[in-house]
Amino acid sequence: MRFFTVARHDAASESLCAAFCTAAVAAGLVLDDTYPDVVVSIGGDGTMLHAFHRFQNNLSHTAFVGVHTGHLGFYADWKPSEIPALITHMVTAQHDVASRTVQYPLLHIVLHTHTDTRTVLALNECTIKGADATLVADVRINDSVFEHFRGDGLCISTPSGSTAYNKSLSGALVHPALEAIQLAEIASINNRVFRTIGSPIVLPKHHHCDILPKKQRLLLSIDHIVHPIDDILTMRLSVAEQKVHFVRYRPFPFWDRVREAFLQDEHFT
């Protein structure tokens, strides 16, 4: 099996990464930074986002697994003390990785600007905000005008990303088995001119949402990456055909992840 590691830039994560690589190679795994079968993210959820974007052009072949070195990450299954067990699983199941993966939907983003058309994937979400003032934009669903939006911005999330920024916007938590995206408004304004739904909406696969911002300076965020941009004509958002694959060497159901991330403490039993 070919593997690669992506570590958060702190001493604990980088030290654990070096130890992981040494032990994995000694166990017979092959380090490959170009075409790995499994990418091990060592750090937190932000580290997993970095790993995903680094290898997003290889999603049909590469799967991901997370090790958290701080607070429990939503994408991380393993603790640092469990590294030997993780390597053992990787070695014993190296010819059967595909049967041990779960697939999560991704967000497909098509940006039309004055000069080009760009296609991007997001694992968690995409947000669009006004850089200097409130965002003004038309929102269309399946090519029909849905609302004239004015407010701080819009957040479009995947099911796995529904537990991130979307949750802070009172969006619904959506199980990743559902191929859908969610549109949530950020501090929308409602008056006689601008009327918005004022509630998150969930769009199924094969539906799409178009955002047509008024000409203004914008801040476009795709997962952890922020792009200042001022020439967007339209954005089309939909469920991507590609999916991200996470290796599950042991069961860790989605709702257990939600409970551990947001509810469990020393008083929870």
N, C-alpha and C positions, 0 to 999 in steps of 0.2 A: 504493500500500500504506500502511496505517496501522500505526504502530509506537509502542511505548512502552518506556522504560528503567526498570529498578529497580537502584539502585546500593547497594553496601555503604557504610556511613557512615565512610569514611576518605578522606583527602585524595586519594590516588592514584585510587581508584575514582570519586569524585565529579568529579574533573578529567577523567578519561577519559569519563565519562558526558556531561559538557557538550560535550566535543569531538565525541563520537559524534553527539549530537543535532544539532549545527551542521552537520556534514558530511552526515548523512543527509537533513536538510531541504534543504540545498543541492543534493543529488542528486535531489530530487523526491519523497522520501517524506514522509508526513504524520504529525506527532506527535499522538497521540490517547490520552488517559489513561482513556477509558471503554470503548472497543470496538476495541482494536487487533487487527490480524491477527497480528502477531508482537511478543512481549515479549522484550527483550534484557536478560538478567541480567548485571550487571557487578560482579564480586566473587568469591564462592566458592559452595560448595554451599548454605550457609545463605542466601545472597542469592537463590538459585533457589527455595528453600523459601518465602521471603517473597513472591516474585513469583507462585508457584503459588497461594498462599492468597489473595493479593489478587485474582486473576482466576479463582478456581476455579468461579465461577458462569458463566463464559464459555468453558468448555473445548471446546465443540463448534466454536467459531470461532477461538479464540486458540491459537497455537503458541508455543513458547519456544525460545530459543537462549542459550547461556551464553558469557561472556567472563571468563576468570579473571585476577585482578590480584595473585595471590599464588602459593601452591603450586597445582599442577594440581588443579582441581576435577573430581569425577566427572561432573558434569553440564555441564561447560564444554568446548566444542570449540575455542575461539579464544583466541589470545594478544593482548595489547594492540597489538603491532606489526602484527597482521593485520586491524585495524579497517578499513582501506581496502578490503581484499579482501572482507570480510564485507559491507560496504555495497554493493559492486559486485554480489555474489551476490543480495542482497535486492532490488536494483533490477532486475536482469535476469530474476529468477525471481518477480517480484511477482505475476504472474497465474497462477502454477503452484505455489503454496506447498503445497497439499494433497498433491501427488505427491512432495514432497520431505520429508515428515514420517515419523517412526516413532512408534508408539503404545506406551505403557507402561501396564500395569495399575495401578490405584489400590486403596487400602483403603477400604472403606465401613464406617462405624462408626455404629451406632444406640445412643444412650444413653437408657435409661429411668430417670428419677429420680422422687422422690416428687411432683414438681410438673409435670414435662413430659417430652416426648420430643424429642431433638435428633439430627439427622443431620449427620455431618461426614465429610469426605474427608481422607485422608493420602497424601502422595507417598512418604514413606519408611517411617514406622512409627508405631505407637501403643504406649505403655507405660503400665502401671498398677502403682503401688507403694503400700505403706502409708506414711503420712506420719509416724507415731509408732512403728510396730512393723512386724513382718513382715506381708506380705499374706496373708490367709486367704480363699480363694475356691473355689467349685465351678466346674469347667470342663466344659461340655457341648459335644459335637460332634453336629451334626444332631439336636438335641433329646434326645440320650441322655447320661447322666452319663459323663464320661470319667475325671476324676480330682478328688480333693480336694487342692487346692494349698495349700502353705504355704511361704513363702520371701520373698525380697526383692521379687519382682515378676514380671510377664509382659511380653514384648515380641512384638508382632504386626507383621510387616513385609511390604512389597511385594517383588516381585523386584528392582526397582532399589534399594530400601531394604535388601535383604539384604546389601549391601556396607557398610552403616553400623553401627549399634549391634548388629544381629543378628550380624554377623561377629565382634564382640568377645565374643559369647556362644557362640561355636563353632557358630553356625548355618551352614547351607549357602549358598553363593552360587548364586542362581537366575537363569537367563536371563530377561529381560523378555518374551520371546516366549511364555513359559508363564504362563497366566492362573491365578495361585495366590497364596496368602498363607502365611506361615510363622509358627508359634507357637514361641517359644523361652522357656525358663524362666530366671529370674535367681536364682541361688543357692537352689535348692529344697531343702527339708528332707524327708528320708525317714526315717520311723519306723513304729511299729505303727499310728499313727493317720492319718498323712498319707503317702500313697503316690503318687508322681508318676512319669511315664514317664522323666524325666531325659534326654530327647533332644528336639531340635527336631522338629516335625512340619510337613508341608506339606499344605495343603488345596487342592483344585482349585476351580475356579469352580463355582458352584451348591451348594457345601458351605458351612456356616456354623459359627461357634464362638460360644458364649455364655459369658460370664464373670459369675458371680454372687458379688460380694464380700460378706464378712461386714460388718455395719455398723461402719464405722471411718472415720477421716479418711484420705483417699487423695490421691495425686498422680497426676493423669492428664496424660500428655504426648502431644501430637499434633504430630508433626514437631518443630519448634523451640519450640512453645508449651506451657508447663506450666500446668495448671489445678488448684489445690487444690480438692477437692470432697469432700463427705461424705454425699451422698444418692443415690449410684448404686444402683439396684436390680439392673439387668442391663446388660450391654454385648453387643451382637451385632456380630460382625465377619465380613466376607465380601469377596469380590472385587467391586469396584464395576462398575456398568454403564458408567459414564463412563471414559474413558481420557485421559491427558495426552499431548499431541502435542509432540514436539521436532523442530525443523527440522534436517535434515541436508543442508547444502549441499555436503558432501563426505563420503566414507565414514569412519566411526569405529566399527568393530564393538565390541560389548559386551566381548568377552574382551580386545581391545586396551586398552580403558579399564581393565579390571581389572589387566592387566599393568602399564600405565603408573602406575596409582595405587598399587599395592602391591609391585611386584617390580622395576621398572626403576630402575637407578641407573647411575652412570658405568662400572660393571664389566659391565653387562648388554648383550649383543649378540644 
